[in-house]
Structures are given as structure tokens and as C-alpha cells.
Amino acid sequence: MKYSPVNVKENTYYLSIIFMVLIMYLHSLEYKANKNTLENFYKRNQEKVDTCNSIVPTNAEGRSNIIEHFKLIKKYFKHYKNDETHNSSKWCLYINFWLNNKIRTEEKQLNKNTFHLYQNFINCDDEIKIITKCKSSDIYYFDEKIFDQVKKIYDLYDDYMFFDAFKNSTTYSIPCLYAKRCTENFNSIIGTGVHRNNNHLSNVLQDIKHSFEKNGLTSFNKCEEDIPELLPITNELVEESSQSITPSRSINLTPILPATLGIVLFSFFMYKVK
């Protein structure tokens, strides 16, 4: 999704949705825990959902997959319902993304109407419909623009976890591969400008960048090729500097303000005449 200063309303809508999904990135361990919990349940799950199976028509394509998703939803919801240490609803955001990903990647692809079945199941099952931190309305379909942008950042974080897992191995081909992928994909996201004029998303990206730097990804020097430098996270519409700007550095805004003012006025004029 390319940033457009003209389509202000559309950009605001998409960025607000993206942030709502990506808020869990503020704590990487929480993201990893939610992902591992769900994947473990998907491999081994004996939950009973017979009383609500009738929600899915017997001749529906992909019915068996949908029933398996019902079982996973129930197991996952019950896990967080019974664990009082999880006092937020961030786990709900992750399963919503996971379901969006699954309907696009299952052998028999499902479609957005499948989410009505998920919602109906949550409202049907007596054991999970009383859970307030993840209601049926919290499970919904992402359109392609939102899904693609969110998945890029989730994939980026997954690549980072692979690097972190292998960075101390005796061979360096795997950590070097993922270190390069992380930096290139991070810079690609910054290059789209999707974070501009959205402080929440900028903060999420800043946290990811901080994790890269703190855990040695950007300084990993055991590869044949140098790891690319991370682009700075700024709100400037034109970014040519390759040096990261940190809060501890003083920044001279004098040469920037006139150009920024001109861009803002031009964008406002274009939006008004659209």
C-alpha cells in the first residue's frame, strides 16, 4: 500500500486498522507466546464442537477445515480465559490475523464469508461466548490491502525470530540469510511511507528496529556480505539519509520546515479539489 497525501481519509482508515492489529508488537515475547500457543493447539486439539457444527452447511466447500478452525478457536479462547496472567486482549488480535491468513492459504481456499461462521460459532458455544476480551465482533475479515501490509510486518518479525534463534550457531549461513532479509524487508516497509503521519505505527516500527539493534542483528559481522543499514523512521516525504535519527541527537529543523510546509499546503489543496 503506497502512501498518498491526497487520499487522506483512506490512508487514515487503513493505518488505524493496521495499528490495531500491530499493537501486540510492543512486546515481542508476548507475540511469540501467542504464536507458539496457537500453533501447538493446531497440531494437537481434541476440543468438542459438535453442538455448533450445524452452523456450517454439510455441503459447504472446506467444511472440515472450518470445523478444525472452530476447535482451535475454542481451545485458544479457553486457554486465555483460564490464564489470569493474560489480562489484555492482544491474544485476540493474533488469532484474528491467523484466521485471515489461513483462509488464504488452506488447500481449499475459503473466503471472507467464512468469518460469519466463526462469529456465529463464538456466539453459539457456551464455553467461550461469555468471554469479553475476545468477542465475535473482534474476529473479522481483513481486505487485501490491510492483510498484505500487516503480513509484511508479521513476516518481518518471524524472520527476526529465526535470526535470534540461530545467531549463536557454529555456521553463519542461516543467521546471515535472515539478518539480510530482516534489514531489506524493514527498509522496504519504510520506503513505502506507510508509517508517515501515524505515530502509533511509527512506534511499532521503532520497537522492531530497537530489537534488531539490541540483539545484534545490525552489528552481526560474521557474514560474507555486510548487513544493510536500517533506514531512519521519520515522517519526511523524501528520505535520503541512511543514518538513523535517535531521540538523543539534536536535529536542525530550519531547512526542513519550508519544504514540509509546502508539501502540506499542496496536499491540502489537492484533497480539497478532489
C-alpha positions in Angstrom: 0.0 0.0 0.0 1.6 3.2 -1.2 1.2 6.3 1.0 -0.8 9.0 -0.8 -1.1 12.5 0.8 -4.2 13.0 -1.4 -6.2 10.1 -0.2 -6.1 11.3 3.4 -9.4 9.6 4.6 -8.5 6.3 3.1 -4.9 6.4 4.5 -6.3 7.2 8.0 -8.7 4.3 7.9 -6.1 1.8 6.8 -3.4 3.0 9.2 -5.8 2.9 12.1 -6.8 -0.7 11.3 -3.1 -1.7 10.8 -2.1 -0.2 14.2 -5.0 -2.0 15.9 -3.6 -5.3 14.7 0.1 -4.5 15.2 -0.2 -3.1 18.7 0.9 -6.5 20.0 4.4 -5.8 18.6 5.1 -3.6 21.5 6.1 -6.7 23.4 7.9 -9.3 21.2 7.8 -12.0 23.9 4.0 -11.7 24.0 3.8 -12.0 20.2 6.0 -15.1 20.3 4.0 -16.7 23.1 0.7 -16.2 21.3 2.0 -17.6 18.1 3.6 -20.7 19.8 0.4 -21.3 21.8 -1.8 -21.3 18.8 0.4 -23.4 16.6 0.8 -26.0 19.3 -3.0 -26.2 19.7 -3.4 -26.5 16.0 -1.2 -29.6 15.9 -3.0 -31.3 18.9 -6.6 -30.4 19.5 -9.4 -32.6 20.7 -12.0 -29.9 21.6 -15.6 -30.9 21.1 -17.7 -28.5 18.9 -20.5 -30.9 17.9 -23.3 -28.8 19.3 -22.4 -26.0 16.9 -21.3 -28.0 13.8 -24.7 -27.3 12.2 -23.6 -23.7 11.6 -21.6 -25.0 8.6 -23.8 -26.5 5.9 -23.0 -30.1 5.2 -22.2 -29.5 1.6 -20.1 -26.4 2.2 -16.7 -26.4 0.5 -13.9 -26.7 3.0 -16.3 -27.7 5.8 -13.7 -30.0 7.5 -11.2 -27.1 7.6 -13.8 -24.8 9.1 -14.7 -27.3 11.8 -11.0 -27.6 12.7 -10.8 -23.9 13.0 -13.8 -24.0 15.4 -11.9 -26.4 17.6 -8.8 -24.2 17.5 -10.8 -21.1 18.4 -12.4 -22.9 21.3 -9.1 -24.3 22.6 -7.3 -20.9 22.2 -10.1 -18.9 23.9 -10.3 -21.3 26.8 -6.6 -21.2 27.3 -6.6 -17.4 27.8 -9.9 -17.4 29.7 -8.4 -19.7 32.3 -5.0 -17.9 32.5 -5.3 -14.8 34.6 -1.8 -13.6 33.8 -3.1 -12.6 30.4 -5.1 -9.5 31.3 -5.2 -7.9 27.8 -6.9 -8.8 24.6 -3.8 -8.9 22.5 -4.1 -12.6 22.1 -7.4 -11.9 20.3 -5.7 -9.8 17.7 -3.3 -12.6 16.9 -5.9 -15.3 16.2 -7.8 -12.9 14.1 -4.7 -12.4 11.9 -4.1 -16.2 11.9 -7.6 -16.9 10.7 -7.2 -14.3 7.9 -4.0 -16.0 6.9 -5.5 -19.5 7.0 -8.4 -18.7 4.7 -6.0 -17.6 2.1 -3.5 -20.5 2.4 -5.6 -23.6 3.1 -5.6 -26.2 0.4 -9.2 -25.5 -0.2 -9.3 -21.7 0.0 -12.1 -20.2 1.9 -13.5 -16.7 1.6 -14.5 -13.7 3.7 -17.9 -15.2 4.3 -16.2 -17.8 6.5 -15.8 -15.1 9.2 -19.6 -15.0 9.6 -19.3 -18.7 10.5 -16.5 -18.0 13.0 -18.6 -15.3 14.6 -21.6 -17.5 14.8 -19.6 -20.2 16.4 -18.3 -17.9 19.1 -21.8 -16.8 19.9 -23.0 -20.4 19.8 -20.5 -22.2 22.1 -21.5 -21.9 25.7 -17.9 -22.2 27.0 -16.5 -19.2 25.1 -19.4 -16.9 24.2 -19.1 -15.3 27.7 -15.5 -14.2 27.2 -15.4 -10.5 27.0 -11.8 -9.9 26.0 -12.4 -11.5 22.6 -15.9 -11.2 21.3 -17.3 -12.4 18.0 -17.1 -8.9 16.7 -13.3 -8.9 17.2 -13.0 -11.7 14.6 -13.4 -10.2 11.2 -12.1 -10.2 7.7 -9.2 -8.0 6.5 -9.4 -6.7 3.0 -6.4 -7.4 0.8 -4.7 -4.0 1.4 -4.8 -4.4 5.2 -3.9 -8.0 5.2 -0.9 -7.6 2.9 0.6 -4.7 4.9 0.0 -6.5 8.2 1.5 -9.7 6.9 4.7 -7.9 5.8 5.4 -6.8 9.3 4.4 -10.2 10.8 6.8 -11.9 8.3 9.5 -9.4 9.3 9.1 -10.3 12.9 9.1 -14.0 12.2 12.4 -13.6 10.2 13.9 -11.8 13.2 13.0 -14.7 15.5 14.8 -17.1 13.1 17.9 -14.9 13.2 17.7 -14.7 17.0 17.4 -18.5 17.3 20.5 -19.2 15.1 22.8 -16.2 15.7 25.0 -18.2 18.1 25.2 -21.3 15.9 28.6 -22.6 14.6 27.6 -21.9 11.0 26.6 -18.5 9.9 24.7 -19.1 6.7 21.2 -19.2 8.3 21.6 -16.1 10.6 23.2 -14.2 7.8 20.3 -15.0 5.5 17.7 -13.8 8.0 19.7 -10.8 9.1 19.8 -9.6 5.5 16.1 -10.4 4.9 15.2 -8.5 8.0 17.0 -5.4 7.1 16.0 -5.4 3.5 12.3 -6.0 4.3 12.4 -3.4 7.1 13.8 -0.8 4.7 11.2 -1.8 2.1 8.4 -1.1 4.5 10.0 2.2 5.5 10.3 3.1 1.8 6.6 2.7 1.2 5.9 5.5 3.7 3.1 3.7 5.3 4.1 4.9 8.7 4.1 8.6 7.8 1.6 10.7 9.8 0.8 7.8 12.1 2.7 7.9 15.3 1.4 4.6 16.6 2.7 2.6 13.6 6.0 4.6 13.7 6.4 3.5 17.4 5.7 -0.1 16.4 8.4 0.0 13.7 10.8 1.8 16.2 10.3 -1.0 18.6 11.2 -3.6 15.9 14.2 -1.5 15.0 15.3 -1.3 18.6 15.0 -5.1 18.9 17.2 -5.5 15.8 19.9 -3.2 17.3 19.7 -4.5 20.9 20.1 -8.2 19.9 22.9 -7.7 17.5 21.2 -8.1 14.1 22.5 -4.8 12.7 26.0 -5.4 14.1 26.3 -9.1 13.1 29.7 -9.2 11.4 30.1 -12.8 10.5 28.6 -12.7 7.0 30.4 -12.6 3.7 28.4 -9.5 2.8 27.7 -6.6 5.0 24.3 -6.3 6.6 22.5 -3.3 5.1 22.0 -0.3 7.4 18.4 0.3 8.6 16.7 3.4 7.3 15.6 6.0 9.8 11.9 6.2 10.8 10.8 9.7 10.1 7.7 11.5 8.8 9.6 13.2 5.9 8.1 12.6 2.5 11.6 12.4 0.9 14.2 10.5 2.8 17.8 10.3 1.5 19.8 9.9 4.7 20.9 6.4 5.6 21.8 7.3 9.2 19.3 6.6 12.0 18.0 9.5 13.9 17.6 8.9 17.6 16.0 11.0 20.4 19.3 11.7 21.9 20.5 13.7 18.9 19.7 17.3 18.3 18.1 17.9 14.8 18.2 21.2 12.9 14.7 21.6 11.5 15.3 25.0 9.9 16.0 23.7 6.3 13.2 21.2 6.6 10.3 23.4 7.7 9.8 25.4 4.4 9.7 22.2 2.3 7.4 20.5 4.7 5.0 23.4 4.8 4.9 23.5 1.0 4.1 19.8 0.9 1.3 20.1 3.5 -0.3 23.1 1.6 -0.1 21.3 -1.7 -1.6 18.1 -0.2 -4.5 20.1 1.4 -5.2 21.9 -1.9 -5.3 18.6 -3.9 -7.6 17.0 -1.3 -10.0 19.9 -1.4 -10.2 19.9 -5.2 -10.6 16.2 -5.5 
